[in-house]
Amino acid sequence: MNDPQDPYDPYAAQQQLIGYDPYGRPLYGQVPAQQYEPPYEQQYDYGQQAQGYAPQAPSYGYDTHQQPPQWIPPQAAAPQAPAQPSAPAPAAVPEPRRPDPADPAEPAGREPAGYRTEQFAFIDQPDEDSEDVIDWLAFTESRTERREEARRRGRNRVVALAVALSLLLVGGLGWLWYADELPFLDGPGRTKGPATAAGAQKRDMIVVHLRNTKRGGSSTALLVDNVTARQGATVLLPNTLAVTKDDGTGTTLGKSVEDGGIGTREALDTALGTRIGGTWRLDTPFLERLVELVGGIEADTDTAVPADDRAKTPAVGQGPRQSLTGAMAVAYATYRAPGEPEAKQLERTGRVLYAVLRKIPSDPKAAATTVESMGQILDPGLDAQNLGGLLARIGEHAKTAAYRTEVLSVKPDGGLTDEASKKVVKELLGGSVAAAQPGAAPRVGLKDATGDEKAQVAAKAALLNGGYALVDGGRVDRPAATSQVTYQDEGQRARAVEVAKTLGLPETAVKKAESVVNADVVVTLGKDWKPS
């Protein structure tokens, strides 16, 4: 039976594989029809003739004798060369129809229409490009691996960068905490106790004498750079501070500066137990010049300063952040109203110095250039390079608000108060027995509890003749009946005994006790002491 959808016509032209297109797809074309060959069953005539035997035609002559049939070997039909058809255009390959098993009209055992067995011959044929395909697959795989490796390295770089940024952040916060610049945490600089601040920190300091060339008088301050705590300070010293001259006689700080300032730095070291590195004599014209060099200053003024036509000083207004020129800064720093205590004028000097330090360049070389531009002849022990470097460092503390300004309070007799000795001398200046200059004479503090001025003078002379550096401890508020020699360090006991012998006091008068006087040994003269 013929398939209605695909009728079989043995004489119709057949499709045959004629090649492949550039993309490897098979191409088919028509070929001439072959000679019809009868089926195998029709090649035999049952009982009459068989294939291979030539049938004898009946004899129509006189001889009627029939010869037996002769065997003729079968020969394959000579193939006929098909006529070369004209090369038709490649026919579009129709979409093959897939057989439907459920269709009863589909003949069983028949290949799907549109496909022939020879169409799939390429499956078993070796591909000459197989090596190229393998190489391409290997290249693709290696490129994929390289991409994965690049992604992995990229992730590692991101992780390393995150770790580095975290360490940098932690280190920066740690540095800010150590520098005491975090507003919500106190750094080590704020937790230093008095004992630690007194001797365990390194300080650089100079003494500044501001001399008023128009009205006379002077103001003295210590500029301190606490290298360990990274803090700065200005300590203002009253002119009434008692100091000892080179010959052992007593005087005041103001009188010592007026006399030329020779030996003043050493006298301050003896009185305060400090190590002052140099002296800066700053006359008012040079202060005016310095303020102009830094471009003027801003200061919080506590009072208005009237203009003085005779002294040719301008007026200064009162209020916060007043802009001051050089002349205005000098007028405010040296102003002292009638009846005002000296401490008020010292505070104004401190405000001007603080404002100038904030305008000093942070670069030491630039600061040294500013100092040189003042045209001032400096002390040989403090040249422009050293002074400029110190001012630059202290100025950095002033810019970051790590700065203090204190006035050293003294008693009416010029001696230090207990508060000044503890809060300023020991904590801020780091004054101590160990801070005295190497090779200096032992320092002995003398406090008068006799009420007799002659006895005090005699005791001073005895100590100076004994080779001791005298530290004036002033007078006590209440007279004492007995004399006493005290020391703070156990290593100073032998020296205290020698001091007692120098004054003619018994060894029983020597005791270990705390004292506010910054000296190796402190002598408190009582009424029992009599000069020899």
C-alpha positions in Angstrom: 0.0 0.0 0.0 1.1 3.5 -0.7 1.3 6.2 1.9 -1.2 8.8 1.0 1.0 11.5 2.4 4.2 10.1 0.9 3.3 8.0 -2.1 6.0 5.7 -3.4 6.8 6.1 -7.1 9.7 3.9 -8.2 10.0 5.8 -11.4 10.2 9.2 -9.8 13.5 11.0 -9.6 15.3 10.3 -6.3 17.1 12.6 -3.9 20.8 11.8 -3.5 23.6 13.3 -1.3 25.7 15.5 -3.6 27.9 17.3 -1.0 28.0 19.7 2.0 27.6 23.4 2.3 30.3 25.7 4.0 28.6 25.1 7.4 28.8 21.3 7.1 25.1 20.7 6.3 24.3 17.9 3.7 23.1 18.9 0.2 20.8 16.7 -1.9 19.9 16.7 -5.6 18.0 14.6 -8.2 19.6 11.8 -10.3 18.2 10.1 -13.4 15.9 7.2 -12.8 17.5 3.7 -13.0 16.3 0.9 -15.3 13.6 -1.1 -13.8 14.6 -4.4 -12.5 11.8 -6.9 -11.9 11.4 -8.4 -8.6 13.2 -11.5 -7.7 10.1 -13.5 -7.9 9.5 -12.5 -11.5 12.9 -13.6 -12.6 11.8 -17.2 -12.7 9.0 -18.8 -14.8 7.8 -21.6 -12.7 8.0 -24.7 -15.1 8.9 -22.9 -18.3 12.2 -20.9 -18.0 14.8 -19.8 -15.4 17.2 -17.0 -15.2 20.4 -17.8 -17.0 18.9 -20.0 -19.6 18.2 -18.5 -23.0 14.8 -19.7 -24.3 14.8 -21.3 -27.6 12.4 -19.9 -30.1 10.3 -22.6 -31.9 11.8 -23.7 -35.3 9.8 -22.8 -38.1 12.0 -24.6 -40.6 12.1 -28.2 -41.8 14.3 -29.4 -39.0 12.1 -29.8 -36.1 14.8 -31.3 -33.8 15.0 -29.3 -30.7 18.4 -28.8 -29.0 18.5 -28.9 -25.3 18.8 -25.5 -23.7 22.4 -24.3 -23.1 23.7 -22.7 -19.9 24.5 -19.1 -20.2 26.3 -17.6 -17.2 24.5 -14.7 -15.7 26.3 -11.4 -16.3 25.9 -8.2 -14.5 24.3 -5.6 -16.6 26.8 -3.0 -17.7 26.2 0.1 -15.8 25.1 3.0 -17.8 26.8 6.2 -17.2 24.2 8.6 -16.1 24.0 11.8 -18.0 25.5 14.7 -16.2 22.6 16.8 -15.1 22.9 20.5 -15.1 24.0 21.7 -11.6 20.8 22.8 -10.1 20.8 25.4 -7.3 21.0 23.7 -3.9 17.5 22.9 -2.9 16.4 24.0 0.6 16.2 21.1 2.9 12.6 20.7 4.0 11.9 20.2 7.7 11.7 16.5 8.1 8.4 15.0 9.1 8.8 12.9 12.2 6.7 9.7 12.2 3.8 9.5 14.6 3.7 6.1 16.2 0.1 6.6 17.0 -0.8 7.1 13.4 -2.1 3.8 12.0 -1.4 4.9 8.5 2.3 5.2 9.2 4.0 2.0 7.8 6.0 0.1 10.4 9.7 -0.4 10.0 10.0 2.5 7.6 12.5 5.4 8.0 11.1 8.8 8.6 10.2 10.7 5.5 12.8 13.1 4.4 15.8 11.1 5.9 17.8 8.3 4.4 20.5 6.2 6.0 23.3 7.6 3.9 22.5 11.1 5.2 24.0 10.1 8.6 27.1 8.6 7.2 29.1 11.5 8.5 28.7 10.3 12.0 31.1 7.4 11.4 33.4 9.4 9.2 36.6 10.7 10.9 36.7 14.4 11.2 40.0 15.8 10.0 39.4 18.9 12.2 39.1 17.0 15.5 42.6 18.0 16.7 41.7 21.6 16.1 38.5 21.2 18.1 40.4 19.6 20.9 42.9 22.5 20.9 40.1 25.0 20.9 38.4 23.3 23.9 41.7 23.2 25.8 42.3 26.9 25.0 38.7 27.8 26.1 39.2 25.8 29.4 42.6 27.4 30.1 41.1 30.9 29.5 38.3 30.1 31.9 40.7 29.0 34.5 42.7 32.2 34.0 39.6 34.3 34.5 38.8 32.4 37.7 42.3 33.0 38.9 42.1 36.7 38.1 38.8 36.9 40.0 40.4 35.1 43.0 43.3 37.5 43.0 41.0 40.4 42.7 39.0 39.2 45.8 42.3 38.8 47.7 43.3 42.3 46.8 40.0 43.7 48.1 40.4 41.8 51.3 44.0 43.0 51.8 42.9 46.6 51.1 40.1 46.3 53.6 42.5 45.0 56.3 45.0 47.7 55.5 42.4 50.4 55.8 41.2 48.9 59.1 44.7 48.9 60.5 45.2 52.5 59.3 42.0 53.6 61.0 42.8 51.9 64.2 46.3 53.3 64.2 45.0 56.8 63.5 42.5 56.6 66.3 45.3 55.3 68.6 47.5 58.2 67.7 44.7 60.7 68.3 44.0 59.1 71.7 47.7 59.2 72.6 47.8 62.9 71.6 44.7 63.5 73.7 42.8 64.9 70.7 39.7 62.8 71.0 36.9 64.7 72.6 35.2 61.7 74.1 38.3 59.9 75.5 41.1 61.2 77.7 44.6 60.4 76.5 47.6 59.6 78.6 48.4 63.3 78.7 45.4 64.0 80.9 45.9 61.1 83.3 49.4 62.0 84.3 49.7 62.4 88.0 51.8 65.1 89.8 54.6 62.6 90.5 54.8 61.5 86.9 54.6 65.0 85.5 57.3 66.2 87.8 60.3 64.1 86.7 59.4 61.5 84.1 58.7 63.9 81.2 61.1 65.7 78.9 60.7 69.5 78.7 62.3 72.2 76.7 61.9 75.8 78.0 63.2 79.3 77.6 62.7 82.4 79.7 61.3 85.5 77.9 61.9 89.0 79.3 59.5 91.5 77.8 61.0 95.0 78.4 59.0 98.1 78.0 61.3 100.6 76.4 58.8 103.5 76.7 57.5 103.3 80.2 60.0 101.1 81.8 59.5 97.8 83.6 59.5 94.2 82.4 57.4 91.1 82.4 58.9 87.6 82.5 57.5 84.3 81.3 58.6 80.8 80.7 57.7 79.1 77.4 57.5 75.4 77.9 57.4 72.5 75.4 56.5 69.3 77.0 58.0 66.9 74.5 56.6 63.7 76.3 53.0 64.9 76.7 53.0 66.9 73.5 51.7 70.0 75.3 52.8 73.6 75.6 52.5 76.1 78.4 53.3 79.7 79.3 54.2 80.3 83.0 54.1 84.0 84.0 56.6 84.9 86.8 55.9 87.9 89.0 58.6 90.5 89.5 58.3 90.0 93.2 59.6 86.4 93.0 62.6 86.0 95.4 65.8 84.8 93.8 69.4 84.6 94.9 72.2 86.4 93.1 75.6 84.9 92.3 77.1 86.3 95.5 74.4 84.7 97.6 72.5 87.7 98.4 68.7 87.8 97.9 66.9 89.9 95.3 63.7 89.9 93.3 63.2 88.8 89.8 62.2 92.3 88.5 65.3 93.8 90.1 67.5 91.2 88.6 66.2 91.8 85.1 66.6 95.6 85.5 70.2 95.1 86.5 70.9 93.5 83.1 69.6 90.0 83.7 73.1 88.5 84.3 72.6 85.3 86.3 68.9 85.5 86.2 68.4 82.3 84.4 70.6 80.4 86.9 68.8 82.0 89.8 65.5 80.8 88.4 66.8 77.3 88.0 67.8 77.4 91.6 64.5 78.7 92.8 62.3 76.5 90.7 64.5 73.4 90.2 64.2 73.7 86.4 66.6 73.6 83.4 66.0 76.7 81.4 67.7 76.3 77.9 68.1 80.0 77.0 67.0 83.6 77.5 65.1 85.7 75.0 65.1 89.4 75.7 62.1 90.7 73.8 62.0 94.5 73.8 58.6 96.0 72.9 59.7 97.3 69.5 60.7 93.8 68.5 57.4 92.4 69.8 55.6 95.0 67.6 57.7 93.9 64.7 57.0 90.2 65.3 53.3 90.8 65.3 53.5 92.6 62.0 55.6 89.8 60.5 52.9 87.2 61.3 50.1 89.3 59.9 48.6 90.6 63.1 46.9 88.6 65.8 43.5 88.0 67.4 43.1 88.0 71.2 40.3 88.0 73.7 40.8 91.3 75.6 39.5 91.6 79.2 39.6 95.4 79.2 39.7 98.4 77.0 43.0 100.2 76.7 42.8 103.9 76.1 45.0 105.6 73.6 48.1 107.4 75.0 49.1 110.3 72.8 52.3 110.9 74.8 53.4 107.3 74.5 51.9 107.1 71.0 50.0 104.0 71.8 46.6 103.3 70.1 43.4 102.4 71.8 42.4 98.7 72.1 38.8 97.6 72.3 37.4 95.1 74.8 35.9 91.8 73.7 36.5 88.4 72.2 38.7 87.9 69.1 39.9 91.5 68.8 42.2 92.1 65.8 45.4 93.6 67.0 48.2 95.2 65.1 51.8 95.3 66.4 51.3 98.6 68.2 48.0 97.5 69.7 49.5 94.2 70.9 52.2 96.0 72.7 49.8 98.5 74.3 47.5 95.6 75.5 50.4 93.4 76.8 52.0 96.1 78.9 48.8 97.8 80.1 48.2 97.9 83.9 45.4 100.0 85.3 46.0 102.0 88.4 45.5 99.9 91.5 45.5 96.6 89.6 47.6 93.7 90.8 50.6 92.7 88.8 48.9 89.4 88.0 46.3 91.2 85.8 49.0 92.7 83.6 50.8 89.3 83.4 47.6 87.7 82.2 47.4 90.2 79.3 51.0 89.5 78.4 50.2 85.8 78.3 47.3 86.3 76.0 49.4 88.2 73.5 52.2 85.6 73.6 49.6 82.8 73.1 48.1 84.7 70.1 51.6 85.2 68.6 52.5 81.5 69.0 49.3 80.5 67.1 50.5 82.6 64.1 54.1 81.3 64.1 54.8 79.1 61.1 54.8 75.4 61.9 57.9 74.8 59.7 61.0 75.3 61.8 62.9 76.8 58.9 60.1 79.3 58.2 59.9 80.2 61.9 63.6 80.8 62.0 63.3 83.1 59.0 60.6 85.0 60.8 62.9 85.4 63.9 65.8 86.6 61.7 63.5 89.1 60.0 62.9 90.8 63.4 66.5 92.1 63.2 67.1 91.4 66.9 70.5 90.6 68.4 69.8 87.4 70.3 71.5 85.8 73.2 74.6 83.7 72.1 73.1 80.6 73.7 69.9 80.9 71.7 70.3 81.6 68.0 67.6 82.1 65.4 67.5 78.4 64.4 67.1 77.1 67.9 64.6 79.8 68.9 62.6 79.4 65.6 62.4 75.6 66.1 61.2 75.9 69.7 58.6 78.5 68.8 57.4 76.3 65.9 56.9 73.3 68.2 55.2 75.3 71.0 53.1 77.0 68.3 51.8 73.6 67.2 50.5 73.0 70.7 48.8 76.4 70.8 47.1 75.6 67.4 45.7 72.3 68.7 44.5 73.8 72.1 47.0 71.6 73.9 48.2 74.6 75.8 48.0 76.2 79.3 48.8 79.6 80.6 49.4 79.9 84.4 50.5 82.7 86.7 53.0 81.6 89.4 51.6 82.9 92.7 54.0 84.1 95.4 53.8 85.2 98.9 54.3 88.8 99.9 57.9 88.1 100.9 58.5 86.6 97.4 58.4 82.9 98.3 56.3 80.4 96.5 52.9 79.4 97.8 52.1 75.8 98.4 49.7 75.8 95.5 52.3 77.3 93.1 54.9 74.7 94.2 52.5 71.7 93.6 50.4 72.8 90.6 52.8 74.9 88.6 56.4 74.1 89.6 56.1 70.3 89.9 53.3 69.5 87.5 53.8 72.1 84.7 57.5 73.0 84.9 58.6 69.6 86.1 60.7 71.3 88.8 62.4 68.8 91.1 65.6 68.1 92.9 66.8 65.9 90.1 66.2 68.6 87.5 69.0 70.8 88.9 71.9 71.5 86.6 74.6 68.8 86.8 77.5 69.8 89.0 75.5 72.6 90.7 75.8 73.2 94.4 73.3 71.5 96.6 70.2 73.6 97.0 69.0 74.4 100.5 65.7 76.1 101.2 65.5 78.5 104.1 62.2 79.3 105.8 62.1 81.8 108.6 60.0 80.9 111.7 61.9 83.1 114.1 60.3 86.5 113.3 63.8 87.9 113.6 65.2 89.4 110.4 68.8 89.5 111.7 68.6 85.7 112.4 67.5 85.1 108.9 70.3 87.1 107.4 72.9 85.3 109.5 71.5 81.9 108.5 71.8 82.8 104.8 75.4 83.9 105.2 76.3 80.7 107.0 74.7 78.5 104.3 76.4 80.5 101.4 79.7 80.3 103.1 79.2 76.5 103.4 79.0 76.3 99.6 75.2 75.7 99.3 72.8 77.3 96.8 70.2 79.1 98.7 66.5 78.9 97.9 64.4 81.5 99.7 61.4 79.8 101.3 60.0 82.9 102.8 58.5 83.3 106.2 56.0 80.9 107.9 52.7 82.2 109.1 53.2 81.0 112.7 56.6 81.2 114.5 58.1 77.8 115.6 59.9 77.2 118.9 62.5 74.7 117.5 64.4 74.5 114.3 64.1 71.7 111.9 66.0 70.3 108.9 64.0 68.1 106.5 64.7 66.0 103.4 62.4 64.1 101.0 64.7 61.6 99.5 66.5 59.0 101.6 69.7 59.7 99.6 69.7 63.2 100.9 69.9 62.4 104.6 73.7 62.7 104.8 73.5 66.1 103.2 70.8 67.2 105.6 73.0 66.2 108.5 75.9 68.3 107.1 73.5 71.3 106.7 72.5 70.9 110.3 76.1 70.9 111.4 76.8 74.0 109.3 74.1 75.9 111.2 75.1 74.4 114.6 71.9 72.3 114.9 71.9 68.8 116.5 71.4 65.7 114.4 68.1 65.1 116.2 66.7 68.1 114.2 67.1 66.2 111.0 63.9 64.5 109.8 62.4 63.1 106.6 59.3 65.0 105.6 57.5 66.4 102.6 58.1 70.1 101.8 56.7 72.5 99.2 60.1 74.2 98.8 61.8 72.8 95.8 65.2 72.1 97.3 67.4 69.2 98.3 67.2 70.1 102.0 64.8 72.6 103.7 65.7 74.4 106.9 63.0 75.9 109.1 64.6 78.3 111.6 63.0 78.4 115.0 63.4 80.6 118.0 65.9 78.3 119.5 68.5 79.0 116.8 71.1 81.5 117.7 73.8 82.8 115.3 77.4 82.0 116.3 
